[in-house]
């Protein structure tokens, strides 16, 4: 059983606007992240996963805009509090966000220890000594399998996997309750992925991080880290449930197609003759299809799927599916 909700997202909407037009990145998303829970967020590229993560942090712009809905992070309504409160009381202290390609954010002309001194000064207003950094950060780095000597190195002296783990260590230095991490393993080799996954698991097992939102294309990795799986399509969540239940018995046609299009994570299933692809192309999020957004690609679509948007339907347990095949009037 999980604890109290640490992140509560209700009817969240956000969009991009620019010379490309208006892109409805997140449209009517509700999601709860409880204490002790890891939620894996999966879906095709461009479906809105990273947009949702950024909107949860409350930090938007210049092209991403919050439109409507509520985001509560550990009791703080991130779109109803002053920006300074968001910066000092919510971000880092309660929620840490590691975006895509975060390893590239390390300053190439500063040693890791000096970068950390800047981070601490920005966070607390006081610039610590090098010895303070080596003592406090060194213990945290070692707990994640990184040697203290890493603090004396420049980013270019680290491998891609080590840089990613350094970013994770820096982001969790203040023991945030919630960690939002976006595609952390996408640019890593298999060995580096394994070490990073081990670090993330250690953070949860030791209670350094209470809850995690893990965004990935790698469903087998999400299965290792998370208890809940949320499937996103065209700016909306189409299925949410316990990870094993979703993988063993997917309800939404898109989830079924997504799982059929990847190499199996079960050894006995690896002998399938070929992978199945989802027909058609993802829709243009500047002009989403009417009704169910998946209906143009769905072999099970009914006439009303093209006319009316399906509601979120609660099934037994924690399962949610957005599909007319399961009722909704």
C-alpha positions in Angstrom: 0.0 0.0 0.0 1.2 3.5 -0.8 1.1 6.5 1.4 -0.6 9.9 1.0 -0.6 11.7 -2.4 2.6 13.7 -2.9 1.7 15.0 -6.4 -1.9 15.5 -7.4 -2.5 16.6 -11.0 -6.1 17.4 -11.9 -7.4 18.3 -15.4 -4.1 19.8 -16.4 -3.7 21.6 -19.7 -0.7 23.2 -21.3 0.3 24.3 -24.8 3.1 25.6 -26.9 2.7 28.6 -29.1 5.1 30.0 -31.7 5.7 30.4 -35.4 4.6 26.7 -35.7 1.2 27.5 -34.4 -0.5 26.2 -31.2 0.4 22.7 -30.0 -1.8 21.1 -27.4 1.0 19.4 -25.5 -1.0 18.3 -22.5 -4.8 18.2 -22.6 -7.0 17.2 -19.6 -4.5 15.0 -17.7 -5.2 13.8 -14.2 -2.6 11.8 -12.3 -1.7 11.0 -8.7 1.7 10.1 -7.4 1.6 8.6 -3.8 4.3 8.4 -1.3 6.3 5.2 -1.9 5.1 4.9 -5.5 7.0 4.9 -8.7 5.0 5.8 -11.8 6.4 5.0 -15.3 5.1 7.3 -18.0 5.4 5.8 -21.5 4.3 6.6 -25.0 5.5 7.5 -28.5 7.9 10.4 -29.1 6.0 13.7 -29.1 3.0 12.5 -27.2 3.4 15.0 -24.3 5.4 13.1 -21.7 8.2 15.7 -21.3 5.6 18.5 -21.5 3.7 16.9 -18.6 6.8 16.6 -16.5 7.7 20.3 -17.1 4.2 21.5 -16.3 4.3 19.5 -13.0 7.4 21.5 -11.9 5.5 24.8 -12.4 8.3 26.2 -14.5 7.2 27.0 -18.1 8.1 29.4 -20.9 9.1 30.8 -23.2 7.0 28.8 -25.6 5.3 26.4 -23.1 2.3 27.9 -21.3 0.1 26.6 -18.5 -3.5 26.8 -19.5 -5.7 25.2 -16.8 -5.9 22.6 -14.1 -4.3 22.0 -10.7 -0.9 20.7 -9.7 -0.4 20.1 -6.0 3.2 19.1 -4.9 3.4 18.1 -1.3 0.7 20.5 -0.3 1.8 23.4 -2.5 -0.4 24.5 -5.5 2.4 25.3 -7.9 0.3 27.6 -10.0 -1.1 29.6 -7.1 2.0 30.4 -5.1 4.6 33.1 -5.7 7.5 32.3 -7.9 10.0 32.7 -5.1 8.1 30.2 -2.9 8.1 27.8 -5.8 11.9 28.2 -6.2 12.9 28.0 -2.5 10.2 25.7 -1.0 9.2 23.3 -3.7 11.9 22.9 -6.3 15.0 20.9 -5.1 13.6 20.7 -1.5 10.4 18.8 -2.3 10.6 18.0 -6.0 13.7 17.5 -8.2 13.4 17.5 -12.0 16.0 15.9 -14.3 15.1 16.8 -17.9 16.2 15.1 -21.1 19.9 15.4 -21.9 20.5 16.7 -18.4 24.2 15.5 -18.6 24.8 18.3 -21.1 23.9 20.9 -18.4 27.1 20.4 -16.6 29.4 23.4 -17.0 32.4 22.1 -19.0 34.9 24.5 -17.5 34.1 23.8 -13.9 35.0 20.8 -11.7 32.1 19.0 -10.2 32.9 20.3 -6.8 32.9 23.9 -8.0 29.6 23.4 -9.8 28.2 22.1 -6.6 29.4 25.1 -4.7 27.4 27.3 -7.2 24.3 25.1 -6.8 24.5 25.3 -3.0 24.9 29.1 -3.1 21.9 29.4 -5.4 19.9 27.1 -3.2 20.9 28.5 0.3 22.4 31.9 -0.4 25.7 30.9 1.2 28.7 29.7 -0.7 30.2 26.7 1.1 33.9 25.9 1.3 35.4 23.2 -0.9 35.9 21.1 2.2 32.2 21.3 3.1 31.3 20.2 -0.4 33.8 17.3 -0.3 32.4 16.1 3.0 28.6 16.4 2.4 28.4 15.7 -1.3 31.1 13.0 -1.1 29.0 10.9 1.2 26.0 11.2 -1.1 28.0 10.4 -4.2 29.5 7.3 -2.5 26.0 6.2 -1.5 25.1 6.1 -5.2 28.2 4.2 -6.2 30.3 7.2 -7.3 33.8 7.7 -5.9 34.6 10.9 -4.1 37.3 11.5 -6.6 34.6 12.3 -9.2 34.1 15.6 -7.4 37.6 16.7 -8.5 37.0 16.0 -12.2 35.7 18.1 -15.1 32.6 16.8 -17.0 34.7 15.9 -20.1 36.7 13.5 -17.9 33.5 11.5 -17.2 31.7 9.0 -19.4 28.1 9.6 -20.4 26.8 7.2 -17.8 28.9 8.8 -15.0 27.7 12.3 -16.0 24.1 11.2 -15.9 24.7 9.6 -12.4 26.4 12.8 -11.3 23.3 14.8 -12.4 21.1 12.4 -10.4 23.4 12.8 -7.3 23.3 16.6 -7.5 19.6 16.7 -8.0 18.9 14.5 -5.0 21.5 16.2 -2.6 18.7 17.7 -0.6 16.6 14.5 -0.3 13.6 15.7 -2.3 10.5 13.7 -1.7 9.7 13.5 -5.4 12.0 12.9 -8.3 10.8 13.5 -11.8 13.3 12.1 -14.3 12.9 12.3 -18.1 14.5 9.7 -20.4 17.6 9.2 -18.2 18.8 6.0 -20.0 18.1 6.9 -23.6 21.7 7.9 -24.6 23.5 5.3 -22.5 24.9 1.9 -23.4 23.5 -1.2 -21.6 26.2 -1.3 -18.9 25.7 2.4 -18.1 21.9 1.9 -18.1 22.2 -0.8 -15.5 24.3 1.3 -13.2 21.9 4.3 -13.5 18.9 2.1 -12.8 20.7 0.7 -9.8 21.3 4.3 -8.5 17.6 5.2 -9.0 16.5 2.0 -7.1 18.9 2.8 -4.3 17.4 6.3 -3.9 14.0 4.7 -3.4 15.1 1.8 -1.3 16.9 4.1 1.2 14.1 6.6 1.3 16.2 9.4 -0.1 13.4 9.8 -2.7 9.9 8.9 -1.6 8.2 8.9 -5.0 9.4 8.9 -8.6 7.9 9.8 -12.0 10.0 8.0 -14.5 9.5 9.0 -18.2 10.9 6.5 -20.7 10.6 4.7 -24.0 12.1 1.6 -22.4 9.1 -0.3 -20.9 11.3 -3.1 -19.4 13.3 -0.5 -17.5 10.0 1.1 -16.2 9.0 -2.3 -15.1 12.1 -2.6 -12.9 11.7 0.8 -11.3 8.0 1.5 -11.1 4.9 0.0 -9.5 2.4 1.9 -11.7 2.4 2.4 -15.5 0.8 5.4 -17.2 0.4 5.3 -21.0 0.2 8.7 -22.9 -1.1 9.4 -26.4 -1.6 12.7 -28.1 -1.5 14.8 -24.9 -3.8 12.5 -22.9 -3.4 9.5 -20.5 -5.2 6.6 -22.1 -4.4 3.9 -19.5 -3.1 3.8 -16.0 -2.7 0.8 -13.7 -0.3 -1.5 -11.8 2.6 -2.1 -14.0 2.3 -5.9 -14.1 -1.5 -5.8 -14.8 -1.0 -3.3 -17.7 1.8 -5.3 -19.2 0.0 -8.7 -18.9 -3.5 -7.5 -19.8 -3.4 -4.1 -21.6 -7.0 -2.7 -22.1 -6.6 0.3 -24.4 -5.9 -0.6 -28.1 -3.0 1.9 -28.1 -1.4 0.2 -25.1 -1.8 -3.2 -26.9 -0.2 -1.9 -30.0 2.6 -0.2 -28.1 3.5 -3.5 -26.3 3.2 -5.5 -29.5 5.7 -3.1 -31.2 8.6 -3.7 -28.8 10.9 -6.6 -28.3 9.5 -8.8 -25.6 10.9 -8.6 -22.1 9.8 -12.2 -21.4 12.3 -14.9 -22.5 9.5 -17.3 -23.6 8.0 -14.6 -25.9 11.2 -13.8 -27.7 10.5 -16.4 -30.4 7.7 -14.3 -31.9 8.2 -14.3 -35.7 8.0 -10.5 -36.0 7.1 -7.3 -34.2 3.8 -5.6 -34.9 3.7 -1.9 -35.8 0.9 0.5 -35.0 -0.8 1.5 -38.3 -0.8 5.1 -39.4 1.0 8.0 -37.9 0.7 10.0 -34.6 -1.7 12.9 -35.1 -0.7 16.5 -35.5 -1.1 17.9 -32.0 -1.9 21.3 -33.5 -5.1 19.9 -34.7 -6.0 16.7 -32.8 -8.6 14.3 -34.2 -12.2 14.7 -32.9 -13.5 12.1 -30.5 -11.0 9.5 -29.4 -7.6 10.7 -30.6 -6.5 7.2 -31.4 -9.6 6.3 -33.5 -7.9 7.0 -36.9 -5.3 4.2 -36.1 -7.6 1.9 -34.2 -8.9 -1.4 -35.7 -11.6 -1.6 -33.0 -13.0 1.9 -33.5 -16.8 2.4 -33.4 -18.7 5.2 -35.0 -19.0 7.2 -31.8 -15.2 7.0 -31.3 -14.9 9.5 -34.1 -17.6 11.8 -32.7 -17.3 11.9 -29.0 -14.2 11.9 -26.7 -14.3 9.0 -24.3 -14.2 9.7 -20.6 -11.7 8.2 -18.1 -13.3 4.9 -17.0 -12.3 3.3 -13.8 -11.9 -0.5 -13.9 -11.3 -2.9 -11.0 -8.5 -1.9 -8.7 -6.4 1.1 -9.8 -7.0 0.6 -13.5 -8.1 3.6 -15.6 -8.7 3.4 -19.4 -10.0 6.1 -21.8 -11.9 4.0 -24.3 -15.6 3.6 -25.2 -15.3 -0.2 -25.3 -15.4 -0.2 -21.5 -18.6 1.9 -21.1 -19.0 5.5 -20.3 -22.6 5.9 -21.4 
